[in-house]
């Protein structure tokens, strides 16, 4: 089969909280009748991102065409999880015309691209493109800036930084593999900051790659899909910090789930989440919350001290109204103290 006969797949990568799920939801809601399927990878065992996507109610991508894989990073579980999931979608009576794969924020995209050369799927699918979503506001704040002086200062203050920052390596690997970079949350930074961020990203990119500014993942679908990159045949042009390693692990990160009570208002929870973000080394918080007296479920997502929330759907009759929050951070953060602050 030629590449044109294969089902195209778009890999959406990006760091924690960059806006990947928002981007994928935008694609689903603007598919223009194109039959889509989604594979979404969670870091942790609560399907927050999958639930957000299933709540779209989009005819072109029904709930049974959204596959959640929560057993670990896709790049580490290719044989056990990803390839079988992909084959199950391709073997459907009415297979998708395009598959969107949302990786976890900790995933390295290159091993996933390599998986498209596996004999079981090589003749049936191709990587149409790797889309890296970047949190413009986070990068502007210097979270991943390649600043030797800043790193030197950090090393002087923290002995644990006597090696390459693993977070920065993950971030750069996502850019190094990209066919398209989405600078999301561009509305939260000034023009000068945008130019600075774009310059920093351009320094990392190994080849000419389009860089698109946006807010809330609002990118035309025709820009995202149909790149025709056939990335699995172009691995040499996608260098990685981990090319000499057989595999990577996530021992630098911890994730846990907090069962919460109902809250009287969203703000009551937001205040606790901000306190946690300010006092602990938390990268990401996300979950669904029961607000007393409200018929709808609250979706809450936090990147650092920036907390966003909205009511996403009604609680169905008979469904238990639970409040659960996934917390992701660098290894060694104080889980007990975080639980105490959140639960109150």
Helices and strands as residue ranges (DSSP letters): G 3-5, E 7-14, H 20-29, E 36-41, H 48-54, G 63-65, E 66-69, G 74-76, I 78-82, H 83-90, E 98-102, H 109-114, G 115-117, E 125-135, H 136-140, H 148-157, G 159-161, H 166-176, E 180-184, G 186-188, H 191-204, E 210-213, H 221-224, G 231-233, G 235-237, E 253-260, H 266-279, E 282-289, E 296-303, E 306-314, E 323-330, H 335-343
